[in-house]
Amino acid sequence: MNAKPMMSYLDSGTGFPVLLGHSYLFDKSMWSPQIETLSQHFRVIAPDLWGHGESPALPGSPSSLADIAADHLSLMDSLKIDQFAVVGLSVGGMWGAELAAAAPARVKAMMLFDTFIGDETDLARERYFAMLNAIDATGTIPLGLLDYIVGQFYSQFAAPADVQQLTAYLSSLSAEQLRSSIVPLGKLIFGRPDRMTILDSVACPAHVATGELDLPRPPEEGRQMAEALGCQFTLIPNAAHISNRENPECVSQLIIDFLKQYC
């Protein structure tokens, strides 16, 4: 039986370990503004999700975000890291919450940005699956859809270089990458069941934050998550879905202030 492949990751700095989870359709470089700052205080582990960045294709047939969380726990096992904090944005927050609920003795603090583990509305799910099916059929992201996707991630406050980088990255994805990893992961993410009840199993301190201009994961969803966790919610000004890049100073300070309290 072949061993499961390893995700690509960055390991930077020293101190209490912090596991970063990036957004769908991004990679570990999404966190570059925070890695530079956080690694002065913590040991930062920033993986690439399967089929993203430098990680290999999605292995096997994961059936849930809990499976993706287990893959990240296996990464921490391989690094011989017992206890750590999780900081996740978008899908990074989805599997981050799953991980905190599944391994309460190991996750000592959790920050969730621009994420939601409830299910999608029927209308949103149909829209996402139609886009994913179109990508699967053509083996590419059509130009009009590409513009729409980039507009869902970034607002007018985004740096033009970030918008250009995302556009170039999505345009460069091969048909094989799209069909073997991006589409099946997208269907797993957007077809997820309502998982709000797992938050009852999260034992660690938590903090939820959402960009005030986030379109796919609006602030009311973040507030709902924070209420379920019984934790603080922060509205990040001048930021959309990729809030850590649109307002990096605010997000970096939020993370440092929170982690220094509990880690």
Secondary structure as the mmCIF struct_conf table of DSSP 4:
data_model
#
loop_
_struct_conf.conf_type_id
_struct_conf.id
_struct_conf.beg_label_comp_id
_struct_conf.beg_label_asym_id
_struct_conf.beg_label_seq_id
_struct_conf.end_label_comp_id
_struct_conf.end_label_asym_id
_struct_conf.end_label_seq_id
HELX_LH_PP_P HELX_LH_PP_P1 ASN A 2 PRO A 5
STRN STRN1 TYR A 9 SER A 12
BEND BEND1 GLY A 15 PHE A 16
STRN STRN2 PRO A 17 GLY A 21
HELX_LH_PP_P HELX_LH_PP_P2 HIS A 22 SER A 23
TURN_TY1_P TURN_TY1_P1 TYR A 24 LEU A 25
HELX_RH_3T_P HELX_RH_3T_P1 LYS A 28 TRP A 31
HELX_RH_AL_P HELX_RH_AL_P1 SER A 32 LEU A 38
TURN_TY1_P TURN_TY1_P2 SER A 39 HIS A 41
BEND BEND2 PHE A 42 PHE A 42
STRN STRN3 ARG A 43 PRO A 47
HELX_LH_PP_P HELX_LH_PP_P3 ASP A 48 LEU A 49
TURN_TY1_P TURN_TY1_P3 TRP A 50 GLY A 51
BEND BEND3 HIS A 52 HIS A 52
TURN_TY1_P TURN_TY1_P4 GLY A 53 GLU A 54
BEND BEND4 SER A 55 SER A 55
HELX_LH_PP_P HELX_LH_PP_P4 PRO A 56 PRO A 59
BEND BEND5 GLY A 60 GLY A 60
BEND BEND6 SER A 64 SER A 64
HELX_RH_AL_P HELX_RH_AL_P2 LEU A 65 SER A 78
TURN_TY1_P TURN_TY1_P5 LEU A 79 LYS A 80
BEND BEND7 GLN A 83 GLN A 83
STRN STRN4 PHE A 84 LEU A 89
TURN_TY1_P TURN_TY1_P6 SER A 90 SER A 90
HELX_RH_AL_P HELX_RH_AL_P3 VAL A 91 ALA A 102
TURN_TY1_P TURN_TY1_P7 PRO A 104 ARG A 106
STRN STRN5 VAL A 107 PHE A 113
BEND BEND8 ASP A 114 ASP A 114
BEND BEND9 GLY A 118 GLY A 118
HELX_LH_PP_P HELX_LH_PP_P5 ASP A 119 THR A 121
HELX_RH_AL_P HELX_RH_AL_P4 ASP A 122 THR A 138
TURN_TY1_P TURN_TY1_P8 GLY A 139 GLY A 139
BEND BEND10 THR A 140 THR A 140
HELX_RH_AL_P HELX_RH_AL_P5 LEU A 143 PHE A 153
TURN_TY1_P TURN_TY1_P9 GLN A 156 PHE A 157
BEND BEND11 ALA A 158 ALA A 158
HELX_RH_AL_P HELX_RH_AL_P6 PRO A 160 SER A 172
HELX_RH_AL_P HELX_RH_AL_P7 ALA A 175 GLN A 177
HELX_RH_PI_P HELX_RH_PI_P1 LEU A 178 ILE A 182
HELX_RH_AL_P HELX_RH_AL_P8 VAL A 183 PHE A 190
TURN_TY1_P TURN_TY1_P10 GLY A 191 GLY A 191
HELX_LH_PP_P HELX_LH_PP_P6 ARG A 192 ASP A 194
HELX_RH_3T_P HELX_RH_3T_P2 MET A 196 SER A 201
BEND BEND12 CYS A 204 CYS A 204
STRN STRN6 ALA A 206 GLY A 211
TURN_TY1_P TURN_TY1_P11 GLU A 212 LEU A 213
BEND BEND13 LEU A 215 ARG A 217
HELX_RH_AL_P HELX_RH_AL_P9 PRO A 219 LEU A 229
TURN_TY1_P TURN_TY1_P12 GLY A 230 GLY A 230
STRN STRN7 GLN A 232 ILE A 236
TURN_TY1_P TURN_TY1_P13 PRO A 237 ASN A 238
BEND BEND14 HIS A 241 ILE A 242
HELX_RH_AL_P HELX_RH_AL_P10 SER A 243 GLU A 246
BEND BEND15 ASN A 247 ASN A 247
HELX_RH_AL_P HELX_RH_AL_P11 PRO A 248 TYR A 262
#
